[in-house]
Amino acid sequence: MEKAYSGNPGDSENEKTEMLMVELENESYFKISNHDAMRPFFMSIVSDSNHWMFISSNGGLSAGRKNPEYALFPYYTDDKITESTEITGSKTIFQIHVNGDIQVWEPFSERFTGKYAISRNLYKSVYGNKIIFEEINHDLGLAFRYQWNSSKVYGFVRKAALTNLSDADCQITLLDGIQNVMPFGVPSDLQRSTSNLVDAYKRSELEPSAGIGIFALSAIIVDKAEPSEALKANIAWSLGLEKPKYLLSSLQLNHFRKNQEISEEKDVKGEKGAYFISSTISLAAKAEKKWEIIANVNQTHSQIISLSKEIKSNADLPRQIGEDIDSGTKSLIQLVAGADGMHCTADKLNDTRHFSNTLFNIMRGGTFDDNYQIEKGDFVAYLFKANTEVVSKQQDFIGKLKDVFSQTELKGLLQQTGDADLIRLSIEYLPLKFSRRHGDPSRPWNYFTINVQNETDGSKILDYEGNWRDLFQNWEALALSYPEFIEGMIFKFLNASTFDGYNPYRITKDGFDWETIEHDNPWSYIGYWGDHQIIYLQKFFEIIEKYQPGHLRSLFDKEWFVYAAVPYLIKPYDQILKNPKDTIEFDPNWDAAIRKQRDLIGADGALLTANDKEIYRVNFIEKILATVLAKMSNLIPEGGIWMNTQRPEWNDANNALVGNGVSMVTLYYLHRFMKFFQQIVDRSELESVKLSGELIEFYHSVRETLQEFSPSLSGSISDHDKKAMMDRIGKAASDYRQQIYRNGFWGKKRTSSLSGLKTFTQVCLDFIEHSIRANQRPDKLYHAYNLLTVKKTEFSVSHLSEMLEGQVAALSSGYLTSEQALDVLDALKGSALFRKDQYSYILYPEKQLPGFLEKNNIPEADVQSSELIRRLLFVGRRDIVEKDVEGGIHFNGNFKNAADLEKALSLLAKGEYKALVEKEKKLILEIFEKVFNHKAFTGRSGTFYAFEGLGSIYWHMVSKLLLAVQECCLKALDEKTDPVIVGKLLDHYYEIEAGIGVHKSPGLYGAFPTDPYSHTPKHRGAQQPGMTGQVKEDFLSRYGELGVFTKEGHLYFDPCLLRKEEFLAEAQDFEYFTINGESKNISLKKGQLGFTVCQVPVIYTLNETESITVFYASGSNENINGKALNQRISSLIFGRSGKIDRLEVSVNK
């Protein structure tokens, strides 16, 4: 590893922080030199299995397997993990014997700051699964490093190495190990809240013959008066040091620091666990000493005894551990390669960032297990969990299935059954693995589980879960690598939506889930999100139409779709008008009935049934209509879609917009959705479809209302007409909902013409486009959200400040011309949203909040205007206001909002001040609003300084902007727009891409720029590693840059956005994996680059002409002039047939 050493003697604070790519032991790493000069940053170290590790650049960490209940080190929030570096995780102390004296060196500790001239470097594997910490002590001529690795068999492997850089031999006594090791069986919430109680149950024991530290509870921690044995343990052991002394706690570390004697620990009770080894070694000049500490969780007596025997008898154990680590790396690469994450260009930073984007995308959404192959055992188990009645009826069908069969074979067999439920469930079946919710110590509100292997026998598990608005977006990128599963994704989406047009909270392999009211949890809430639903579904539709043209039309009249039963009752329209912030009631009786039926038959028990108690089935058109009508029945003309279902949209931090907010963001996306829907309906040969009678009444009412009010589109729509129209369509939606809530669907279908549907689609578009035009700001930007004021006969709309979210949605809407898109981008660059230091964009303009003493000051004129305030001050009552020693007047410090003030006034009115309160209540509330301006409050977004808060860049939205601008660039090129406009659009695209930051310095980015992060506050570097929705957008943008497109079932290559400098400047091997899991290399030449499409290697070569050479696995090849493959060859690639070995594409210079 000598290549890694760098830097000159001196204080590391004065050394330059930079990132280089280095080779260590035949592996590629990115090295940040002098990383300790940066503020500590947080990382996620990944594995191919169920390991999780969240680690700070200062060494503090939490790690474990599967989920936080299987922790090796305590699972806390990222700030606490960073602060715990001295007491949790790695700890090393050296005593260096020099001329009869002893020098103590404690690498990576702040205890010895300034004592030595040191350099600290951080290395992260290009695959993201290994991290190395290095400290070079220039005064002592020593270098120490430790490395975290993961092993599927053995757990976590911490490799350590001490190198003598000097020309003289030296003798060293070392103490090395890990601290704060958890016993097995401690619930994560108990550890967070009552860790001192947990300590009382801890017992750390040494199995001396093999040197295994055993960390267990004396009993499972319960408050019941019953025995509760703790029969599993976490363990640690070591290799590489001869006959070391063992410590099982950190109690003697100070003794060692002071050169006092330490004694071996064999049984430590009631203390935090640790595993240290101590030994004295002689290190020759330029020599290196290596050792390892291995730790694992969830171990039984049998496993520990077996391991003890292996340690004592297997001399080959170090090699086996190394091979298992290497096997895990290969498996991880294979997972990413399966989702087209392997690229080879001249830009290694970009290639690595694409690998990371792909990796985190499949970590969130999962990836497919074996191309399009399906294992009977998992499929039948899924069917059984979904609907036991279907399994009982379809035993003959199940009996015909082979042990492993293809998706194509399954679909062929399905058509013979005619069983709508079996067809639906089979299409929805997605053999995904490796998925987990995007929870981690920087996102503690989400709980993750990496459910990839059976706890009993270690066998493979296929599973996925996620918040629906997260899972579906990650599938969008995955669908490009597995396009034949796109139909299943669409079915999963549509069949998890309700009859009133919304989607529940969470999606899993075994169904869907919804939020419930938890009265003791202040974060507990219910409701539906909006904009995600439209744009994510639309992206799925666009993909299936590109890859399987016409397939959506074939589903129009198929009754293979159902409604999710979610126990939420949206209130009647008149009640929504009264309080649009409180619009949904949770029905506990319905909730209990759904859960009872789900327990009885499986996940299908949570589907809506008709009056005959049979699952209620509808066709594709009805499902789309239900979704569209949910939006159009909340359309405030010239305002947007009324956000009255108790949830915000993409930006959760704008939660105060709920109720009085209207979303242009959803309306922009709805335009794209309706234009697409219009196109596929126009191409249909059907004349009519059957729809539920109840829905038809709703649909006709909305259509007729829009038609009736359409003459108003010739000018600005009056506030009176806004309310009059909304009253009509809002009541139609309310009547429809209440009818189904009370009586369910009667099961009677009526014929509805497609000509009427075309009329409806067009009138919707007329209103949508009118509203888009009305929401262009004077500065050429577009409003994102507006505020609605409800009056008796009027709806008035007022505007908020500019938001990045609105510009992204407007650019994505498909409505703007190329000239208008350029206007938006020019205005955006010159707006308050541009953050020059990061050369990127914040979500909304940063505002300066008043300091603590600047707020809550009531102007003297307002004090004098209120007799009640004057009276209260005179008598010294502080119920409402108080006076400070300098004469300033302030509202009661217990008030959080006007509701608290109203309660206090109500209490005051019960006494002698009743008349005054009744007279001045409105005035007092107006003064309160004047002081605090709560009407402009959009939510926590305007009150905190990180995440989606003030001054923060939220990278997912920036990447959404990048993808939207790319679409605008491609549209401009396709329409042969003025080259000047195209050039300016491209300039914006590359500037936005540069701002995202893969080529930024670590100091500016705040972390390894090859890793995605969620946000960057104004005052810190990148925060929240890895599991960000950004990765999906960046994956899609990258393939757009490479010019990989599909249209009408034809794959074609048009790299019009690709820069020449991305082609290799020298020959290089391109590693990839075949669909059969075989690792291969292609020798690329200067002027080439490589990537994969559905795991088929594609080699670009700069040339004078455009052509494609198809190399078949059989050894033959075929030359094609131009950019496009025919449908036959394209299908072989999309279908992962294995018949195409590679494609070589000549790209015009």
LINFENKA-V820486 format. One record per pair of residues at least 6 apart in sequence whose C-alpha atoms are under 7 Angstrom apart, sorted by the first residue. I is the first residue (numbers start at 1). J is the second residue. Records with the same first field share a line. If there is no record, write none. Layout:
I->J + J
//
This chain:
1->24 + 25
4->22
7->119
9->117 + 118 + 138
10->117 + 118
11->117 + 118
12->34 + 37 + 118 + 119 + 120
13->37
15->34
16->34
17->32 + 33 + 34 + 35 + 37 + 1003
18->32 + 33 + 1001 + 1002
19->30 + 31 + 32 + 33 + 1002
20->30 + 31 + 32
21->28 + 29 + 30 + 31
22->28 + 29 + 30 + 31
23->29
28->125 + 126
29->123 + 124 + 125 + 126
30->123 + 124 + 125 + 126
31->121 + 122 + 123 + 124
32->121 + 122 + 123
33->120 + 121 + 122
34->119 + 120 + 121
35->120 + 121 + 122
36->120
38->1003
40->56 + 57 + 58
41->56 + 57 + 1006 + 1007
42->55 + 56 + 57 + 1025
43->54 + 55 + 56 + 1025
44->53 + 54 + 55 + 1025 + 1026
45->52 + 53 + 54 + 128 + 129 + 130
46->52 + 53 + 128 + 129
47->129 + 150 + 332
48->328 + 331 + 332
49->152 + 452
50->65 + 66 + 450 + 452
51->64 + 65 + 66 + 150
52->63 + 64 + 65
53->62 + 63 + 64
54->61 + 62 + 63
55->61 + 62
56->82
58->82 + 85
59->85
60->81 + 82 + 83 + 84 + 85 + 88 + 89
61->81 + 88 + 89
62->73 + 74 + 75 + 81
63->71 + 72 + 73
64->70 + 71 + 72 + 73
65->71
66->449 + 450 + 451
67->448 + 449 + 450
68->75 + 188
69->186 + 187 + 188
70->184 + 297 + 298
71->182
72->181 + 182 + 234 + 297
73->180 + 181 + 182
74->182
75->188
76->192 + 441
77->441 + 442 + 444
78->441 + 442
86->109
87->179 + 180
88->179 + 180
89->178 + 179 + 180
90->177 + 178 + 179
91->176 + 177 + 178
92->106 + 107 + 175 + 176 + 177
93->105 + 106 + 107 + 174 + 175 + 176
94->104 + 105 + 106 + 172 + 173 + 174 + 175
95->102 + 103 + 104 + 105 + 172 + 173 + 174
96->102 + 103 + 104 + 171 + 172 + 173
97->103 + 170 + 171 + 172
104->257
106->112
107->135
108->135
116->137 + 139
117->137 + 138 + 139
118->135 + 136 + 137 + 138
119->135 + 136 + 137
120->134 + 135 + 136
121->133 + 134 + 135
122->132 + 133 + 134
123->131 + 132 + 133
124->130 + 131 + 132
125->131
126->352
129->149
130->147 + 148 + 149
131->147 + 148
132->145 + 146 + 147 + 148
133->145 + 146 + 147
134->144 + 145 + 146
135->143 + 144 + 145
136->142 + 143 + 144
137->143
141->164 + 165 + 166
142->163 + 164 + 165
143->162 + 163 + 164 + 165
144->161 + 162 + 163
145->160 + 161 + 162
146->158 + 159 + 160 + 161
147->158 + 159 + 160
148->157 + 158 + 159
149->156 + 157 + 158 + 325
150->156 + 157 + 325
151->157 + 324 + 325 + 328
152->324 + 328
154->296
155->294 + 295 + 296
156->294 + 295 + 296
157->292 + 293 + 294 + 295
158->292 + 293 + 294
159->291 + 292 + 293
160->290 + 291 + 292
161->288 + 289 + 290 + 291
162->288 + 289 + 290
163->286 + 287 + 288 + 289
164->283 + 284 + 285 + 286 + 287 + 288
165->285 + 286
166->285 + 286
167->285 + 286
168->284 + 285
169->283 + 284 + 285
170->282 + 283 + 284
171->281 + 282 + 283
172->280 + 281 + 282
173->279 + 280 + 281
174->278 + 279 + 280
175->276 + 277 + 278 + 279
176->276 + 277 + 278
177->275 + 276 + 277
178->274 + 275 + 276
179->250 + 273 + 274 + 275
180->272 + 273 + 274
181->272 + 273 + 274
182->215 + 273
183->202 + 215 + 216 + 217 + 233 + 234
184->216 + 217 + 232 + 233 + 234 + 297 + 298
185->220
191->198
199->270 + 271 + 272
200->270
201->217 + 218 + 219 + 270
202->216 + 217 + 218 + 269 + 270 + 271
203->215 + 216 + 217 + 218 + 268 + 269 + 270
204->213 + 214 + 215 + 216 + 248 + 267 + 268 + 269 + 273
205->213 + 214 + 215 + 266 + 267 + 268
206->212 + 213 + 214 + 266 + 267
207->213
210->308 + 311 + 312
211->237
212->235 + 236 + 237
213->235 + 236 + 237 + 248 + 275
214->233 + 234 + 235 + 236
215->233 + 234 + 235 + 273
216->232 + 233 + 234
217->230
218->230
219->228 + 229 + 230
220->228 + 229 + 230
231->300
232->298 + 299 + 300
233->297 + 298 + 299 + 300
234->296 + 297 + 298 + 299
235->295 + 296 + 297
236->275 + 293 + 294 + 295 + 296
237->293 + 294 + 295
238->292 + 293 + 294
239->291 + 292 + 293
240->290 + 291 + 292
241->291
244->277 + 278 + 279
245->264 + 277 + 278 + 279
246->264 + 265 + 276 + 277 + 278
247->264 + 265 + 275 + 276 + 277
248->265 + 268 + 273 + 274 + 275 + 276
249->272 + 273 + 274 + 275
250->274
252->262
255->261 + 262
256->262
334->1073 + 1077
336->355 + 358 + 359
337->1072 + 1073 + 1095
338->1095
339->358 + 478 + 481
340->481 + 1092 + 1093 + 1094 + 1095
341->354 + 355 + 358
342->355 + 1072 + 1091 + 1092
343->351 + 1090 + 1091
344->351 + 1070 + 1089 + 1090 + 1091
345->351 + 1062 + 1063 + 1064 + 1089 + 1090
346->1062 + 1063 + 1064 + 1065
347->1062
349->998 + 1010
350->998
352->1010
353->998 + 1010 + 1011
354->1035
356->1011
357->1012 + 1031 + 1034 + 1035
358->1031 + 1035
360->1026 + 1027 + 1031
361->474 + 1031 + 1032
362->434 + 435
363->434 + 435 + 436
364->435 + 436 + 437 + 438 + 471 + 474 + 1027
365->435 + 471 + 474 + 475
366->432 + 433 + 434 + 435 + 464
367->432 + 433 + 434
368->431 + 432 + 433
369->431 + 432 + 433
371->1075 + 1136
372->406 + 407
373->404 + 405 + 406 + 407
374->404 + 405 + 406 + 407 + 431
375->403 + 404 + 405
376->401 + 402 + 403 + 404
383->391
384->391
385->510 + 602 + 603
386->510 + 602 + 603 + 604
387->601 + 602 + 603 + 604
388->601 + 602
389->601
390->422
414->423
420->560
421->560
424->560 + 561
427->488 + 491
428->488 + 489 + 491 + 492
429->488
430->488
431->462
432->462 + 463 + 464
433->452 + 462 + 463 + 464
434->450 + 452
435->450 + 463 + 464 + 465
436->448 + 449 + 450 + 464 + 465 + 466
437->446 + 447 + 448 + 465 + 466
438->446 + 448 + 1027
439->445 + 446 + 447 + 448
442->1024
451->461 + 463
452->460 + 461 + 462
453->459 + 460 + 461
454->460 + 461
463->509
464->508 + 509
465->507 + 508 + 509
466->506 + 507 + 508
467->505 + 506 + 507
468->505 + 506 + 507
469->532
472->536
473->536 + 1032
474->1032
476->540
477->1032 + 1035 + 1036
479->485 + 486
481->1093 + 1094
482->1094 + 1134
483->547 + 1134
484->1135
486->540 + 544
490->540
494->623
495->561 + 562 + 563 + 564
496->503 + 512 + 563 + 564
497->503 + 504 + 563 + 564
498->563 + 564 + 565
499->563 + 626
500->626 + 630 + 737
501->626 + 627 + 630
502->528 + 627
503->528
504->513 + 514 + 528
505->513 + 514 + 515
506->512 + 513 + 514
507->513
510->603
511->603
514->566
515->525 + 526
516->526
517->524 + 525 + 526
518->524
527->584 + 645 + 646 + 647
528->645 + 646 + 647
529->647 + 648 + 649
530->649 + 666
531->649 + 650 + 665 + 666
532->650
534->669 + 670 + 673
535->669
538->673
545->551
546->1046 + 1047 + 1048 + 1049
547->1046 + 1047 + 1048 + 1049
548->1049
549->1048 + 1049
553->680 + 684
555->620
556->619 + 620 + 621
557->619 + 620 + 689
558->619 + 620
559->617 + 618 + 619
560->617 + 618 + 619
561->617 + 618 + 619 + 620
562->607 + 616 + 617 + 618
563->607 + 608
564->606 + 607 + 608
565->606 + 607 + 608
567->586 + 587 + 590 + 591
568->584 + 585 + 586 + 587
569->584 + 585 + 586 + 587
570->583 + 584 + 585
571->583 + 584
572->734
573->730 + 731 + 734
576->583
580->644 + 659 + 660
581->644 + 646 + 658 + 659
582->646
583->644 + 645 + 646
584->645
594->605 + 606
597->605
598->604 + 605 + 606
607->615
608->615 + 616
609->615 + 616
610->616 + 744 + 745 + 746 + 747
611->744 + 745 + 746
622->691
631->641
633->702 + 729 + 730 + 733
634->641 + 642 + 730
635->641 + 642 + 726
636->642 + 722 + 726
637->722 + 767 + 771
638->770 + 771 + 774 + 775
639->662 + 664 + 771 + 786 + 797
640->662 + 663 + 664 + 667
641->662 + 663 + 664 + 666 + 667
642->661 + 662 + 663
643->658 + 659 + 661 + 662 + 663
644->658 + 659
646->658 + 659
647->655 + 658
648->654 + 655 + 657 + 658
653->939 + 940 + 941 + 948
654->938 + 939 + 940 + 941
655->938 + 939
656->937 + 938 + 939
657->938 + 939
660->787 + 788 + 789
661->785 + 786 + 787 + 788
662->785 + 786 + 787 + 788
663->784 + 785 + 786
664->783 + 784 + 785
665->784 + 785 + 806 + 809
667->768
668->809 + 810 + 813
669->809 + 812 + 813
671->765 + 768 + 813
672->813 + 814
674->761 + 765
678->758 + 761
687->753 + 754
688->751 + 752 + 753 + 754
689->751 + 752 + 753
690->749 + 750 + 751 + 752
691->749 + 750 + 751 + 752
692->747 + 748 + 749 + 750
693->748 + 749 + 750
694->736
695->736
698->732 + 733 + 736
701->729 + 732
702->729
703->760
705->725 + 728 + 729
706->763
707->763
713->770
719->794 + 795 + 796
720->793 + 794 + 795
722->794 + 795
723->793 + 794 + 795
775->782 + 783
776->782 + 783
777->783
779->827
780->823 + 824 + 827
781->807 + 824 + 827 + 828
782->806 + 807 + 810
783->802 + 806
784->803 + 805 + 806
785->800
786->797 + 798 + 799 + 800
787->797 + 798 + 799
788->795 + 796 + 797 + 798
789->795 + 796 + 797
790->796
802->844
803->843 + 844
804->842 + 843 + 844
805->843 + 957
808->960 + 961 + 964
811->821 + 964 + 965
812->964
818->968 + 972
819->981
822->985
832->845
833->841 + 842 + 843 + 844 + 845
834->840 + 841 + 842
835->841 + 842
838->995
839->995
840->992 + 995
841->953 + 958
842->951 + 952 + 953 + 954
843->953 + 954
846->950 + 951
847->950
856->890 + 891 + 931
857->888 + 889 + 890 + 931
858->889 + 890 + 931
862->927
863->869 + 870
864->870
868->916
873->882
878->892
879->892 + 904
880->891 + 892 + 904
881->889 + 890 + 891 + 892
882->889 + 890 + 891 + 892
883->889 + 890
895->901
898->925
905->917
908->914
909->917
941->948 + 949 + 950
942->949 + 950
943->949
944->950
945->951 + 952 + 1017
946->952 + 1017
947->1015
948->954
951->1017 + 1018
952->1015 + 1016 + 1017 + 1018
953->1015 + 1016 + 1017
954->1014 + 1015 + 1016
955->1014 + 1015 + 1030
956->1014 + 1028 + 1029 + 1030
959->1030 + 1033 + 1034
960->1033
962->989 + 992 + 993
963->1033 + 1037
965->989
966->989
969->982 + 985 + 986
972->982
973->982
997->1005 + 1009
998->1009 + 1010
999->1009
1000->1009
1002->1008 + 1009
1005->1021 + 1022
1006->1021 + 1022
1007->1021 + 1022
1011->1026
1012->1025 + 1026
1013->1022 + 1023 + 1024 + 1025 + 1026 + 1028
1014->1023 + 1024 + 1025 + 1028
1015->1022 + 1023 + 1024
1016->1022 + 1023
1041->1055 + 1057 + 1058
1042->1055 + 1058
1043->1053 + 1054 + 1055 + 1056
1044->1052 + 1053 + 1054
1045->1051 + 1052 + 1053
1046->1052
1049->1127
1050->1124 + 1125 + 1126 + 1127 + 1130
1051->1124 + 1125 + 1130
1052->1123 + 1124 + 1125
1053->1123 + 1124
1054->1123
1063->1087 + 1088 + 1089
1064->1086 + 1087 + 1088 + 1089
1065->1086 + 1087
1066->1085 + 1086
1067->1084 + 1085 + 1086
1068->1083 + 1084 + 1085
1069->1081 + 1082 + 1083 + 1084
1070->1081 + 1082 + 1083 + 1084 + 1090
1071->1080 + 1081 + 1082
1072->1079 + 1080 + 1081
1073->1079 + 1080
1074->1095
1075->1095 + 1138
1087->1101 + 1102
1088->1099 + 1100 + 1101 + 1102
1089->1099 + 1100 + 1101
1090->1097 + 1098 + 1099 + 1100
1091->1097 + 1098 + 1099
1092->1098
1094->1133 + 1134 + 1136
1096->1133 + 1140 + 1141 + 1142
1097->1142 + 1143
1098->1142 + 1143 + 1144
1099->1143 + 1144 + 1145
1100->1144 + 1145 + 1146 + 1147
1101->1145 + 1146 + 1147
1102->1146 + 1147 + 1148 + 1149
1103->1146 + 1147 + 1148 + 1149
1104->1148 + 1149
1105->1146 + 1147 + 1148
1106->1121 + 1122 + 1123 + 1146 + 1147 + 1148
1107->1120 + 1121 + 1122 + 1123 + 1145 + 1146
1108->1119 + 1120 + 1121 + 1122 + 1123 + 1143 + 1144 + 1145 + 1146
1109->1117 + 1118 + 1119 + 1120 + 1143 + 1144 + 1145
1110->1117 + 1118 + 1119 + 1142 + 1143 + 1144
1111->1117 + 1118 + 1140 + 1141 + 1142 + 1143
1112->1139 + 1140 + 1141
1113->1139 + 1140 + 1141
1132->1139
1133->1140
//
